[in-house]
Every structure is written in C-alpha cells, then in structure tokens.
Amino acid sequence: MKFLRPLLLLIIISASTIGCRIKLEPVEILTFQQKIEKLFPNAQITKMEVKDHFTKAYQIVLEQPLDHKNPDVGTFKHYMYLSHIDEAKPTVIVTEGYNAVPRTYELSKILKGNQVQVEYRFYGKSRPDSIPWQYLKNDQAIEDYHAIVTKLKRLYTGKWISTGISKGGETVLIYKSIYPWDVEVAVPYVAPLINTQEDPKTEQHIKTVGSDACRAKITQFQRQVLMKRDSVLNEILKYAEGKNMKFTELSTNEALEYAVLEFPFSFWQWGGNCDEIPTKNATSKELFNYINKIVGISFYNDKTYYNLLPSYYQHITELGYYGFDTEPVKDLLKVVKKPTNLRFAPKNVDLTYNPSYIKNVRDFVENKGKKILYIYGEYDTWGACAPNPKPHVDALKMVLKGGSHRTRIKDFSEEDQQLIYDKLQNWLGYSVTIFPLTNN
C-alpha cells in the first residue's frame, strides 16, 4: 500500500496543474528606435538617410539641462546624430567643437562601428534664441557628453572611442581629463591646448616655420594688400554685394585690416603654398582673391560674427586663443591699432579669463593621459599649442611632415598608418577589427 501514496500525490498535483494554468508575462520585444526612445524618453527622434556602412540613422533632439548641477534652471534643445550598425560593435562618440554637420568620421570608417555625433551646446541648431552665457562652460559641455554616453552604454556594449577635430579635439582632451574611463581610447585631431588668453607660441611658430624666403613673401603680400587698400576694398564691396554679405558689426576697412593681420596664421594653418602668393605686380583683384582664399573675408561679415560669438566667448574665458603681430604692417594700419580677439566677443558679458582651466587639462593629458592618439600637421599654427605626452605615458603623437590643420590619418604614409592601426589594436584588443583606410 506504500506505493499508492506517491501515486495518489502525483495524480493530485497533475490535476491541479491542468486546472490552474501558469500565467507568463509577455516578452517585450522592442524595435531599435523604441530602445532609443526608452533611453531618451523626452527626446524628438527622427529617422535620417543611412550612409556608408551604417544600417540605421537618427537625429535626436534632447532636452538637455542648462545647468547639470541645478536642473531646475531649465533646458535647451541639444542635437545629436546617431548612426547605427550593431550594438556589440565599437562606438565612436564625436565631440564637436561647434555645430554638427552629419557625416561619417574617419575613425568610424576605420572601426566600422557605431557613431554618436554630438553638437556642442549653444552652437548650430543647439543654440537658444538668447544664450545664457554663464552656462556656456566646458564643464557643462562635458556633463552633456557624459550623460549621453552613460545612457547609451546600456545599449552599446562594445568598446567606446572619442574623437573630434580642432576645438572638437580639444574637447576630447578636456572630456578625457574629467571622465578618463568613459572611453577606452581618445583620438583628438589637430587639437590645441592654449596656455594663455593670447598664447605667444603661435607667433613664435609663424616666425620660424617654413623658409626665410616664404616668410618674407608673406610679409610682402600683407603690405601690398594694405598699400592698395582702396582698390582692394572695392573688390570686397563687389564680392559682398554678390554674396549678400553685410558688414555692420565690422566695417569693410576693419575687416580688411584684421584679415591682413590674420593672414600669416591662416596661411600656415591651412597649408598655404608659397609659390601661389601673389607678387608685387599682382592686381587688386588677385590680391583680394588670394586673401579671400586663405582667410576668407566672409569671416568678418555679420552672419559669421554672430555665429562665432559662442566660440570667442569660450576662447576668451577658458580656452585661450592667439594674438596678432602688427610689427610687419604697423605703419600701414589705419583702423586696427591694437588688435584683440575681444573685438569679436559678446558685449556686456563677464569675460573674466580662467588661466588654470586648460593648464589643468594639459597637466593631466601629458602626465596621465593613457591611450590617447594625437594627430597633427607640422605646419599647422595650432600645432604650436599641442600637448606633449611624457615618455612614461602610453600615448602616441603623430605629426605629419608638412601637414596642415586638415591632417588626417589617411594622409600619413602606409608605414605610419600601420603604426597607428597597431596602436589602436593594442589599446582596443583583438576583439575589435581594424579596417585600414586604404582598403575601405
């Protein structure tokens, strides 16, 4: 009779199971866009055209806090562009220094990964109608990036890499100094770290780069433009009329003198060709065309003046900038006697300079900035302000001989590119595939 008890118990359990079905919670299967919406519930998310190796692309407009320490202050609309291929692949975050124009960055092509391109606060589409200048600080911008990366890491589980160009590259280094573990590798391109409000290293660079003959031609050109001032001004007026440009913030006379003073900086920054500099016999039109090609007279028209107000505010208060050497043309200047970048900064705003901000960033990246790949061009004026990592720091600084501010990894020799790829591979590990640009 003992064997009947277990049998009876089994029959009772079976009957109970049949009579009372187990209820299972439905499995929530989200589309990729729904996953993004869940991470950023208050964002405006719009599909975009897919390009290159990506399979999905979105414009995402966030409600970003003006002040991350005090969210009650309010928010601003912050634009970013997400290009997706695979949640397990590497993700490149592009820390723009200015406005963001959606495109595929070089590093994203090398890694064939995901890309998150983030516009800098208060630039481009992310600019409020009235800028609250006290919140246009680098620390606030870094909190923007950190908040975005922290959320997206719930979705993207692969390696994270930061990159940016020029001021965007500078932002990469600032970000790395504040949140060194947010990304595995940082790749700043042509990024300056400027020590003072007007760093004299840029002037020293201009006085020593290239040949004596080339530098003499630059000075001769500057003087020729000012000696033919009236006829060159006529060329500016004709050009401005054709392009519907207005010069009310700066007069055309002031714009011309600032362009002449800017010329040596821009010439070396953008890799000017000494053989192309107009000679003494050049016409006024030829002189204008060349200074317009190198500097761009549009740089001083009302629209650009307005667009760059945030940039000058940041350079003057935290980032530092460069000065102007008047010596070669001081006898020909009529309007700009004491040139200063304060001329391009917002008015009636506190422009107190913080001399320690970038020095602290430089100290970190030079002494502790591991896994940073620096890309520079030899002739680029901004390269004079580049950091120099100490020998004990696991970093790689690549300087392209004769290179300019346009220098990219693709411009290096195959041998140097391989050095770069090997270093990236070492830092990211062999679970990540490197796709050499020559094979893309």
Secondary structure as the mmCIF struct_conf table of DSSP 4:
data_model
#
loop_
_struct_conf.conf_type_id
_struct_conf.id
_struct_conf.beg_label_comp_id
_struct_conf.beg_label_asym_id
_struct_conf.beg_label_seq_id
_struct_conf.end_label_comp_id
_struct_conf.end_label_asym_id
_struct_conf.end_label_seq_id
TURN_TY1_P TURN_TY1_P1 LYS A 2 PHE A 3
HELX_RH_AL_P HELX_RH_AL_P1 LEU A 4 GLY A 19
BEND BEND1 CYS A 20 CYS A 20
HELX_LH_PP_P HELX_LH_PP_P1 ARG A 21 VAL A 27
HELX_RH_AL_P HELX_RH_AL_P2 PHE A 32 LEU A 39
BEND BEND2 PHE A 40 PHE A 40
TURN_TY1_P TURN_TY1_P2 PRO A 41 ASN A 42
STRN STRN1 GLN A 44 LYS A 47
TURN_TY1_P TURN_TY1_P3 ASP A 52 HIS A 53
BEND BEND3 THR A 55 THR A 55
STRN STRN2 LYS A 56 PRO A 65
BEND BEND4 LEU A 66 LEU A 66
TURN_TY1_P TURN_TY1_P4 HIS A 68 LYS A 69
HELX_RH_3T_P HELX_RH_3T_P1 PRO A 71 VAL A 73
STRN STRN3 THR A 75 HIS A 84
BEND BEND5 ILE A 85 ILE A 85
TURN_TY1_P TURN_TY1_P5 GLU A 87 ALA A 88
BEND BEND6 LYS A 89 LYS A 89
STRN STRN4 THR A 91 THR A 95
BEND BEND7 GLY A 97 TYR A 98
HELX_RH_AL_P HELX_RH_AL_P3 GLU A 106 LEU A 111
TURN_TY1_P TURN_TY1_P6 LYS A 112 LYS A 112
STRN STRN5 ASN A 114 VAL A 118
HELX_LH_PP_P HELX_LH_PP_P2 GLU A 119 TYR A 120
TURN_TY1_P TURN_TY1_P7 ARG A 121 PHE A 122
BEND BEND8 TYR A 123 TYR A 123
HELX_RH_3T_P HELX_RH_3T_P2 GLY A 124 SER A 126
BEND BEND9 ASP A 129 SER A 130
HELX_RH_3T_P HELX_RH_3T_P3 TRP A 133 TYR A 135
HELX_RH_AL_P HELX_RH_AL_P4 ASN A 138 LEU A 152
TURN_TY1_P TURN_TY1_P8 LYS A 153 LEU A 155
BEND BEND10 GLY A 158 GLY A 158
STRN STRN6 TRP A 160 ILE A 165
TURN_TY1_P TURN_TY1_P9 SER A 166 SER A 166
HELX_RH_AL_P HELX_RH_AL_P5 LYS A 167 ILE A 178
TURN_TY1_P TURN_TY1_P10 PRO A 180 TRP A 181
BEND BEND11 ASP A 182 ASP A 182
BEND BEND12 GLU A 184 GLU A 184
STRN STRN7 VAL A 185 TYR A 189
BEND BEND13 VAL A 190 VAL A 190
BEND BEND14 THR A 196 THR A 196
TURN_TY1_P TURN_TY1_P11 GLN A 197 GLN A 197
STRN STRN8 GLU A 198 GLU A 198
HELX_RH_AL_P HELX_RH_AL_P6 PRO A 200 THR A 208
BEND BEND15 VAL A 209 GLY A 210
HELX_RH_AL_P HELX_RH_AL_P7 ASP A 212 MET A 227
TURN_TY1_P TURN_TY1_P12 LYS A 228 LYS A 228
HELX_RH_AL_P HELX_RH_AL_P8 ARG A 229 LYS A 243
TURN_TY1_P TURN_TY1_P13 ASN A 244 ASN A 244
BEND BEND16 THR A 248 LEU A 250
HELX_RH_AL_P HELX_RH_AL_P9 THR A 252 GLN A 269
TURN_TY1_P TURN_TY1_P14 TRP A 270 GLY A 271
HELX_RH_3T_P HELX_RH_3T_P4 CYS A 274 GLU A 276
BEND BEND17 ILE A 277 ILE A 277
TURN_TY1_P TURN_TY1_P15 LYS A 280 ASN A 281
HELX_RH_AL_P HELX_RH_AL_P10 SER A 284 ILE A 294
TURN_TY1_P TURN_TY1_P16 VAL A 295 VAL A 295
HELX_RH_3T_P HELX_RH_3T_P5 ILE A 297 TYR A 300
BEND BEND18 ASN A 301 ASN A 301
HELX_RH_AL_P HELX_RH_AL_P11 ASP A 302 ASN A 307
TURN_TY1_P TURN_TY1_P17 LEU A 308 LEU A 308
HELX_RH_AL_P HELX_RH_AL_P12 LEU A 309 GLN A 314
HELX_RH_PI_P HELX_RH_PI_P1 HIS A 315 LEU A 319
STRN STRN9 TYR A 321 TYR A 321
HELX_RH_3T_P HELX_RH_3T_P6 GLU A 327 LEU A 332
BEND BEND19 LYS A 334 VAL A 335
BEND BEND20 LYS A 337 LYS A 338
HELX_RH_3T_P HELX_RH_3T_P7 ASN A 341 PHE A 344
BEND BEND21 ALA A 345 ALA A 345
HELX_LH_PP_P HELX_LH_PP_P3 PRO A 346 PRO A 346
BEND BEND22 LYS A 347 VAL A 349
TURN_TY1_P TURN_TY1_P18 PRO A 355 SER A 356
HELX_RH_AL_P HELX_RH_AL_P13 TYR A 357 LYS A 368
BEND BEND23 LYS A 371 LYS A 371
STRN STRN10 ILE A 372 ILE A 372
STRN STRN11 LEU A 373 GLY A 377
TURN_TY1_P TURN_TY1_P19 GLU A 378 TYR A 379
HELX_RH_3T_P HELX_RH_3T_P8 THR A 381 CYS A 385
TURN_TY1_P TURN_TY1_P20 PRO A 391 HIS A 392
BEND BEND24 VAL A 393 VAL A 393
STRN STRN12 LEU A 396 LEU A 400
TURN_TY1_P TURN_TY1_P21 LYS A 401 GLY A 402
TURN_TY1_P TURN_TY1_P22 HIS A 405 ARG A 406
HELX_RH_3T_P HELX_RH_3T_P9 ILE A 409 ASP A 411
BEND BEND25 PHE A 412 PHE A 412
HELX_RH_AL_P HELX_RH_AL_P14 GLU A 414 LEU A 428
TURN_TY1_P TURN_TY1_P23 TYR A 430 SER A 431
BEND BEND26 VAL A 432 VAL A 432
HELX_LH_PP_P HELX_LH_PP_P4 THR A 433 ILE A 434
HELX_RH_3T_P HELX_RH_3T_P10 LEU A 437 ASN A 439
#
